[in-house]
Amino acid sequence: MKAFIINRYSRNGGLELADMPVPEAKDEDVLVEVHAAGLNLLDSKIKTGEFKLILPYKLPLILGHDVAGIITRVGKNVKKFKVGDKVYARAADHRVGTFAEFIAIDEKDVAFKPENLSMEEAASIPLVALTAWQALVERAQVVNGQKVFIQAGSGGVGTVAIQLAKHLGASVATTASAKSFNLLEGLGADVIVDYKNEDFEKHLSNYDVVLNSQDKKTLEKSLRILKPGGKLISISGPPTPDFAREVGASWFVKLILSLVSAHVRRLARKRNVDYSFLFMRAQGEQLGKITKLIEEGTIRPVVDKVFPFEKTNEALSYIESGRAKGKIVVKLR
C-alpha cells in the first residue's frame, strides 16, 4: 500500500511516499480502508522529534492520527463492528499511521462515523474533539454557569472546544485575529479578544477554566486570569511528573519533566490554581458520545482545506504555517 513515512526525525525534511505492507489486523482489531485522514500539529511535532522522549517510535514510521473510512476486515474477537461499517477514529499512540491506504485499529478506539458528515468532515474530528472532551468534560468537569477561556479559538481544537463548552453551559472567551470573529461568534464564543492588538489579561478575569495551547508567556498570563481554585489544562506543555506517571515513563523522564514544569507548577500553587498537562488518548466510547452531539447539530466540524493524498506534505506545511482555520484533511478515496 502507499503511505507517507519518516525514516528519521527532521525539522526541514518532508514525508516520504513509500510502498509499505498492509497492516495485519490482530484479534481485537478492525482493518480500515482509509478514505480521509485529518492532519494535526502533533504530526509535525512527531516528525521533528519533539516528542521522542515520551513517544519513542520505531522508524520508519507512518504518520497520521485521524481517520475516516470503511472496515474491510475484523479480528476474531471484534464484537461491535463488521465489514462494510463506516467508522472514524483517532489511532492510539504507537499504532498511528493514517497517512496510508489502510490502518489496523483496536476496536475500542473506533466509533461509527456520524451519518450527517462526509468522510472528509469526519476525519477532521477525532483528535481535536477528544482533546476538548478530555479537557473540559473529563478533567475540568465544566458545569453550567462557569467561565471558560479557550485560546486560539479558530484552530482545530479551539473550534470544537468552544462548541462543547457552550453545550456544557459555560460562558466562553477566546482569542483570534479579527478576520475570524464571525466564525467564532457563529460557534458560540461570548468574548473574543483580538490577540494581534489586545492583551487578553486586561480583558479577562475570574475564570474557572483555561484550555492552554500556546507558549510559555501566554500560559503564565492565563494563570493570572483564573479565580482561586480554578483549573488550567495545557495541551502545549510543559508536561508534568503526573503525566510521566500516567504513561509509565522512566525515572529519568520523570526527573526531566519535573524540572521543566517546576516553574509553572510553582506559579500555580502560589495562585491556588490547578495546573495539569493533557496529552489526549484514543477513546472510542467518548468518540461515540461526540458522534451523538454531531448528529444532533450541537457540534459541527470546521474544515479549512482538503488536499489530495499525494499533496500530504503541502497539507502538513499549511498546518505548520499557523494559517489554518479549523482542520486540514487529505482525501484518499
Steps between C-alpha positions, in 0.01 A plus 500: 500500500605863456587689818678815614786416736798646682831315512659745743398798710548830316385859530554576133435177312160395371317169515599228253238324288586131518364151443424335833335168592131506583482470882371177651179519701551344842219313677357823651566714191305630206681566172382833361525603135594866540276743312622817672758591763510809720825684564608639836790703631587186697599334171751776438636483854554125472673552163748741655571274798351741753313217673756221465575508872140411594401330173801292391391371160683241296593634156397491219167632623176562314361828636137600552259479795150572361309276259161448341437198282338161451578178684631228266599236757426424865695298755341189649428671835339814355142534626377848409594540134469308175644519149345793312443724801588866455715609795735766628769503765806653655757220477668420831855610575757252367238379248469816292517494122194653335701657216466170318250298301423269794539503878427238769340643816382340824121502497490677841646809330246507214152653467235500229534799268234769555235444236472871419872545421704426190814290537712815480298676770508192723878466464539853636333419831656227717823642646373854555159394633650244737747764619213739574295226668784376720592855600154646563283202595738248649759719672349846554144365547355823364148575620230751415585859585878468509739722305739324261787655306602307186810632329537511120130457432533466122736204523402135478459444874360847559210474254376178662577601860294820468198302383540236772545758776183681387314166500613453862351840589819702535566861404789480253783742427760444230778668304523542124580749228221731392440309176386197702249683720194413289593131497547489877184695576317242290652222709376665820793702640377769741820705526764518225830678556703610197837357598681716242389826656382422854627330814246243621625540858361855502154381389451170684492419871353258751480204260430144612684314225770576242586270210855601412649423159759775462845600622653549846418872518134436418491217752623721783252776414223240493581395857435858608148520357380194694303527822637319808424130456490538122651251259749552220530205263782529249530301179823674399707431810698493705427136590497417872621212719136393533485457124823300507344263754183467289697380198738281700808704411842418640640670811728704274205639299314571825799694625528705180128582495514594867772752420343647185160548668626614841457874428141483378399260777647740755310795349177299506542407866570863588168603340310202643408364157542156352740447209503178296631384166270306266626268229175369360448129446299291256158414640220356288230521767554873544507543123162326486359764737648771279331333200161553666574869553599533134187324374287722725665809350664606829851470355592558137837450335699795370713391204730757341642301207495150355816394317545196274699222667803553277528856637524394865830688537334821381215440745746454787685818403170686508438371853845615605440849356235568765258640241241221518150582621372173639639175360699382199419165340647280228268296280592153374175375348 
